[in-house]
Amino acid sequence: MTHAGRLSPVICPLAKLGRSSPGSLEFTPSVRNVPFHHPYTVLEAETSFTYSPTLRCSSPCLDQGYHTLVTGGGVGDCANLPLHSTATKHRRSQSRTVIGSNFDRLRDELVLKIFSYLNSAELCACAAVCHRWENLAWEPVLWRTIALCGENTCGDKAVRCVLRRLCGRTRTGACPEVQRLFLSDGTKISDKGLTALARRCPELTHVQLHGSPNITNAAISELVARCPNLQHLDVTGCVKVSTVGVYSRPEPSLRLCLQYLDLTDCQLVDDSNLCVIVSNCPQLAYLYLRRCTKVTDAGIKFVPSFCSALKELSVSDCHQVTDFGLYELAKLGALLRYLSVAKCDQVSDAGLKVIARRCYKLRYLNVRGCEAVSDDAITVLARSCARLRALDIGKCDVSDAGLRALAESCPNLKKLSLRNCDLVTDRGIQLIAYYCRGLQQLNIQDCQISADGYKAVKKYCKRCIIEHTNPGFF
């Protein structure tokens, strides 16, 4: 136990944040190339398919493995432990010393490689072991991505703490290594914290701020102005945000490099704000306006005018969007691959036919709740968009005739939702099952489907997950 710094107690600054559990601050190391967006996995959560919740390692009901049976520390277990002699304890202490010595002999580069697989909570725990580990755990290369989650984490304090440790190592006081910040699961940040982050981390490329009600347009403006390489911005649930642009400078608003923008539940976004957003972000490829209820056809017409390279668009629950809005979106042509107009109850066959004929490379379409959509539009869609992979036509006026067209023209269909389609029978399901044998997900909840249709899917679509409400199928 003579190694320098081995038992030096160092208090980690993040320990002062008052988190109730170490899992409230998570870190995604730079060596893991974790994608932040996939066009047909993350975004298909809009459909009525049911997805299994992600299991976290901190879940109390998750099986932790057989080793928990032999390392448990209950009171009863301690009473049955055998007594060991002083010599045995001495040998064990020597073995622990040898193991520690071997690790201490590793070069800093190897220790950093090991640390790169740890999340931020584990890095903070390592920083409290000794002075050497503290210095290594706070190497900026390990903090390229910072993820804060949990209601017990104060985003402002956590960001301030991390910036103080990282930026104190540089002469300029900046943290150019930090590239991604993600706040989720109740972690909130204010304008002050976001502004400090923007000033200290000019190389940010991805920012996700879920459910931060105190963020305003001023902080977003500061962020996009000071981070010219910002490509991904998610402000879901930031109810005070209504626009994205740079307004604090005397010159005209700058054109931004944003390619991904999620404004879900930002209900202050209206037509005029949408015009400003798309004019400032001409490189947008992914735009999500879910539940932006003030957006109408007048605002939708600006999208293809400024964002000609748009690939994915969601205006689900925007009740003021009608067929005229779809006529404008059809101008995007073959580039459009993903479209959701779920619960836009003023959308009918007329608008959907135009989309089908002009945007013939669609991969994903969600028209759930558009009750004016019938077999007529679905037939045109099937014949025009043969590359369709996922379709949600729940609660639409679709029958077996529409399913026949889908089955014959879209054999590569992977996901289909028919929830609340009262006109669909076993015959339509059998056609889908026979022709679309690669089907992976089928939702027939609240449909008039018997065991015959169910068995056909099980026979031809071996890997298909069927969601239903018929207790006789179990």
FENSUL-V602382 format. One record per residue. RES is the residue in one small letter. OMEGA is omega in whole degrees, -180 to 180 (* if undefined). Layout:
BEGIN
res->[RES/RES]
omega->[OMEGA/OMEGA]
END
This chain:
BEGIN
res->[m/t/h/a/g/r/l/s/p/v/i/c/p/l/a/k/l/g/r/s/s/p/g/s/l/e/f/t/p/s/v/r/n/v/p/f/h/h/p/y/t/v/l/e/a/e/t/s/f/t/y/s/p/t/l/r/c/s/s/p/c/l/d/q/g/y/h/t/l/v/t/g/g/g/v/g/d/c/a/n/l/p/l/h/s/t/a/t/k/h/r/r/s/q/s/r/t/v/i/g/s/n/f/d/r/l/r/d/e/l/v/l/k/i/f/s/y/l/n/s/a/e/l/c/a/c/a/a/v/c/h/r/w/e/n/l/a/w/e/p/v/l/w/r/t/i/a/l/c/g/e/n/t/c/g/d/k/a/v/r/c/v/l/r/r/l/c/g/r/t/r/t/g/a/c/p/e/v/q/r/l/f/l/s/d/g/t/k/i/s/d/k/g/l/t/a/l/a/r/r/c/p/e/l/t/h/v/q/l/h/g/s/p/n/i/t/n/a/a/i/s/e/l/v/a/r/c/p/n/l/q/h/l/d/v/t/g/c/v/k/v/s/t/v/g/v/y/s/r/p/e/p/s/l/r/l/c/l/q/y/l/d/l/t/d/c/q/l/v/d/d/s/n/l/c/v/i/v/s/n/c/p/q/l/a/y/l/y/l/r/r/c/t/k/v/t/d/a/g/i/k/f/v/p/s/f/c/s/a/l/k/e/l/s/v/s/d/c/h/q/v/t/d/f/g/l/y/e/l/a/k/l/g/a/l/l/r/y/l/s/v/a/k/c/d/q/v/s/d/a/g/l/k/v/i/a/r/r/c/y/k/l/r/y/l/n/v/r/g/c/e/a/v/s/d/d/a/i/t/v/l/a/r/s/c/a/r/l/r/a/l/d/i/g/k/c/d/v/s/d/a/g/l/r/a/l/a/e/s/c/p/n/l/k/k/l/s/l/r/n/c/d/l/v/t/d/r/g/i/q/l/i/a/y/y/c/r/g/l/q/q/l/n/i/q/d/c/q/i/s/a/d/g/y/k/a/v/k/k/y/c/k/r/c/i/i/e/h/t/n/p/g/f/f]
omega->[-177/-176/-177/173/-175/-174/-179/-179/178/-178/179/-179/-178/178/-179/-175/175/178/-180/-180/-180/-179/-178/178/-174/-177/175/-175/-175/-178/177/179/-178/180/180/-179/173/-169/-175/173/-178/-171/-179/175/178/-177/180/174/179/-179/179/180/-179/179/178/-179/-178/-178/-178/-179/179/179/-176/177/-174/-176/179/180/-176/-179/-180/-174/180/-179/180/179/-178/-178/-177/-179/179/177/-179/180/179/-180/178/179/-180/179/179/179/177/179/178/179/-180/180/179/-179/180/179/-180/180/179/177/-179/-179/180/178/178/178/177/-179/-177/178/-179/173/-173/178/178/176/179/176/177/-179/-179/-176/-178/-176/-179/-180/178/-180/-179/-178/180/173/-176/-178/179/-174/176/177/178/179/178/-180/178/-178/-178/179/175/-176/-179/-178/-180/179/-180/180/-179/-180/180/-179/-176/-175/178/-180/-176/180/-176/-178/-180/179/-177/-179/-178/-176/-175/176/-179/175/-178/175/173/177/-175/178/-179/177/-178/180/-179/178/177/179/-179/-178/-176/-175/-176/-177/179/177/-179/177/177/-178/-177/171/175/-172/-178/178/-180/180/-178/180/178/177/178/-179/-176/179/-176/180/-174/-179/-178/-178/-173/180/-180/-179/179/177/176/-166/180/180/-180/-178/179/-180/180/-176/-176/-177/-177/-179/-180/-178/-177/173/-175/180/-178/175/-178/180/180/180/-179/178/172/-169/176/179/177/-175/-179/178/178/177/178/-177/-176/177/178/-175/-176/-178/-178/174/-178/-177/-177/-176/-178/177/168/-166/179/180/-180/177/-180/177/-179/-177/179/-175/179/-179/-176/-175/-175/-179/-177/180/-176/-179/175/173/-178/-178/172/-168/-179/176/-176/178/180/175/178/176/180/-179/179/178/177/173/-172/180/-177/-178/-175/178/175/174/-177/177/169/-167/177/176/-177/180/-175/-180/-178/177/179/178/-178/-177/-176/-178/-170/177/179/175/-175/177/179/176/-179/178/176/-171/178/178/-174/179/-178/-179/-179/178/177/179/-178/-178/-178/-174/-177/-179/-178/-180/-178/-177/175/178/180/178/174/-177/-174/-180/-180/179/178/179/176/179/178/-177/-176/-174/-177/-177/-178/179/-178/-176/-178/177/179/-174/179/174/-172/-175/-179/180/179/-177/179/179/179/177/178/-178/-176/-176/-176/-173/175/-179/-177/-179/179/179/178/178/179/174/-180/-177/180/-180/180/177/179/-179/179/178/180/-178/-173/-178/-170/-174/-175/174/-176/175/-175/179/-180/-178/179/-179/-176/*]
END
